Amino acid sequence: MRKIPATLALVAAGSFAMAGTASAAHDDNPSPKVASYSYGLSPVQAESVPNSQASGSTRVKALPNGKVQVKVKASGLAPNLPHAMHLHGVPGDAPDLGCPGPAADTDGDGFVTTLEGVPFYGGIVASLTTTGDTTPGSALALDRFPVADAAGNLSYSRTFRSEAASADAGTVQVVVHGIDFNSNGEYDFDAGPSSLTDAFPLEGTIPVLCGGIAN
């Protein structure tokens, strides 16, 4: 059985995506310079997928000078493991279908993979790393994403510059990844490889939570 260490920095492809039905609640009358949007984060996977029924919430603020502040709180995640998180969106006039649910499992393998979510909410706008680069190029830098505690809880807050994320703060989807199906404390290959590349496990890249609003 091959295992991927939790701190391994993964190098990956352009569109890292997710799914789930989310409830959105926009703040009333945001100031002209600071627009704030709050959403619930809902499970992407069907209840039959082991260890997949997490929950959470997020707040995205568009700040002056092209900056954005993102806060994420989640519970029920894989304990003591990093969880890749991103802002996703669809550029231009193309439809953004929001967070897909279990029906997005088009190949019928029982999972909604990262690539199966892309047609719904688009590509990565920003990577929610804890330090360093926040561009789509850091999509799978697991050594710089937040780690859930021993109880599976995660709390994240970061303010960073991203003109694209700031401009589309009201329509982005927040996606959280990573499910330890077999509860062995590792992202391993027991469930097969990631939909992005055979070099990395499905467990480490599969979407677990999603929230946001479609355009």
C-alpha positions in Angstrom: 0.0 0.0 0.0 1.5 3.3 -1.1 1.1 6.3 1.2 1.5 10.0 0.6 2.9 11.9 3.7 0.5 14.6 4.9 3.2 17.3 4.5 4.1 16.5 0.9 3.8 19.5 -1.4 1.8 18.3 -4.4 2.3 19.9 -7.8 -0.9 19.9 -9.8 -3.1 20.8 -12.6 -5.1 23.9 -13.4 -8.6 23.1 -12.2 -9.0 21.5 -8.8 -12.8 21.4 -8.1 -15.6 20.4 -5.7 -19.3 19.9 -5.1 -22.2 20.0 -2.6 -25.4 22.0 -2.0 -24.7 25.2 -0.1 -27.0 27.8 1.6 -26.0 31.4 0.9 -26.8 34.4 3.0 -25.5 37.8 1.8 -24.9 40.5 4.4 -27.4 43.4 4.1 -26.1 46.7 2.9 -22.3 46.1 2.8 -20.3 49.3 2.7 -19.1 50.5 -0.7 -15.5 49.6 0.0 -16.0 46.3 1.9 -18.5 43.8 0.6 -19.0 40.8 2.8 -20.6 37.4 1.9 -21.3 34.5 4.2 -22.2 30.9 3.3 -22.7 27.5 4.8 -20.4 24.7 3.7 -22.3 21.5 2.9 -21.1 17.9 2.1 -20.2 17.2 -1.5 -20.4 13.4 -1.3 -23.3 11.1 -0.7 -23.9 9.8 2.8 -22.7 6.4 1.7 -19.1 7.7 1.3 -17.2 7.0 4.6 -16.1 10.0 6.7 -17.5 12.5 4.2 -20.3 14.2 6.1 -18.5 17.3 7.4 -20.0 20.7 7.9 -18.8 24.3 8.1 -19.2 28.0 7.2 -17.2 30.6 5.3 -17.1 34.4 5.0 -15.5 36.1 2.0 -14.8 39.9 2.1 -13.8 42.1 -0.8 -11.4 44.7 0.6 -9.9 47.9 -0.9 -6.9 47.7 -3.2 -7.6 44.3 -4.6 -7.4 42.4 -1.4 -9.7 39.6 -0.2 -10.2 38.2 3.3 -11.4 34.6 3.6 -12.5 32.8 6.8 -13.4 29.1 7.0 -14.6 27.1 9.9 -15.3 23.4 9.5 -15.8 20.3 11.6 -16.0 16.6 10.9 -12.9 16.6 8.6 -10.1 14.1 8.5 -8.2 14.7 11.8 -4.5 15.7 11.8 -4.4 16.0 8.0 -4.0 19.0 5.7 -7.0 20.1 3.7 -6.6 21.8 0.3 -9.0 24.7 0.0 -9.8 27.0 -2.9 -12.0 29.8 -4.3 -13.5 28.6 -7.5 -15.4 30.6 -10.2 -16.4 30.9 -13.8 -15.0 33.8 -15.8 -17.0 36.0 -18.1 -20.6 35.3 -19.1 -20.4 31.5 -18.8 -22.9 30.0 -16.4 -21.6 29.2 -12.9 -23.8 26.3 -11.6 -22.6 26.5 -8.0 -21.8 23.5 -5.9 -22.7 20.1 -7.4 -24.1 17.3 -5.3 -23.7 13.5 -5.4 -25.5 13.5 -8.8 -22.3 14.9 -10.3 -20.8 11.4 -10.0 -21.0 10.9 -13.8 -18.9 7.8 -14.0 -20.9 6.0 -11.2 -17.9 5.1 -9.1 -19.6 6.3 -5.9 -17.5 9.5 -5.6 -17.6 13.0 -6.9 -14.1 13.6 -8.0 -12.3 17.0 -8.4 -12.7 16.9 -12.1 -16.4 16.0 -12.0 -17.0 19.3 -10.1 -15.3 21.6 -12.7 -18.3 21.9 -15.1 -20.3 23.3 -12.2 -18.2 25.9 -10.4 -15.3 26.4 -12.8 -11.5 26.6 -12.2 -9.5 27.9 -9.3 -9.5 31.7 -8.6 -7.3 31.5 -5.5 -5.6 28.8 -3.3 -6.4 29.3 0.4 -2.9 28.5 1.7 -1.7 29.5 5.1 1.5 31.1 3.9 3.1 32.1 0.6 1.6 32.0 -2.8 -2.2 32.0 -3.2 -2.5 31.6 -6.9 -3.9 28.6 -8.7 -0.3 27.4 -9.1 -0.5 26.4 -5.4 -3.6 24.3 -5.8 -2.1 21.2 -4.3 0.6 22.5 -2.0 -0.5 20.4 0.9 2.4 21.5 3.1 0.8 25.1 3.1 -2.8 24.3 3.6 -4.5 24.3 7.0 -4.5 21.1 9.1 -7.5 19.8 11.0 -7.0 19.2 14.7 -7.3 15.8 16.4 -11.1 16.3 16.6 -11.4 17.1 12.9 -12.0 20.8 13.4 -10.4 23.5 11.2 -10.3 27.3 11.5 -8.7 29.4 8.8 -8.4 33.2 8.2 -6.2 35.0 5.8 -6.1 38.3 4.0 -4.3 38.4 0.7 -4.1 40.3 -2.6 -6.1 38.8 -5.5 -7.7 41.1 -8.0 -9.8 38.3 -9.4 -11.0 37.0 -6.1 -11.8 40.5 -4.9 -13.7 41.3 -8.0 -15.8 38.1 -7.9 -16.1 37.8 -4.1 -19.9 37.6 -4.3 -20.0 34.7 -6.7 -17.0 32.4 -5.8 -17.4 28.9 -4.5 -15.4 27.9 -1.4 -14.2 24.3 -1.7 -12.5 22.1 0.9 -10.8 18.8 0.0 -9.5 15.6 1.7 -11.3 12.5 3.1 -9.7 9.7 5.0 -12.0 6.9 3.9 -10.4 4.1 5.9 -9.6 6.2 9.0 -5.9 5.2 9.1 -4.6 8.8 9.5 -3.0 9.0 6.1 -4.0 9.9 2.6 -3.3 6.6 0.9 -4.1 4.7 -2.3 -6.5 2.2 -1.0 -9.4 4.0 -2.8 -7.3 4.6 -5.9 -5.5 7.6 -7.4 -6.7 11.2 -7.7 -8.7 12.1 -10.8 -5.9 14.7 -11.5 -3.0 12.3 -11.7 -2.1 8.7 -10.9 0.8 10.0 -8.7 -1.4 11.1 -5.9 -4.3 9.5 -3.9 -8.0 10.1 -4.4 -8.3 10.7 -0.6 -6.0 13.7 -0.6 -7.7 15.6 -3.5 -11.4 14.6 -3.3 -13.8 17.4 -2.4 -15.5 17.2 1.0 -17.3 20.6 1.5 -18.5 23.3 -0.8 -20.4 26.6 -0.4 -21.1 29.7 -2.4 -23.6 31.2 -4.9 -23.9 30.7 -8.6 -24.0 33.7 -10.9 
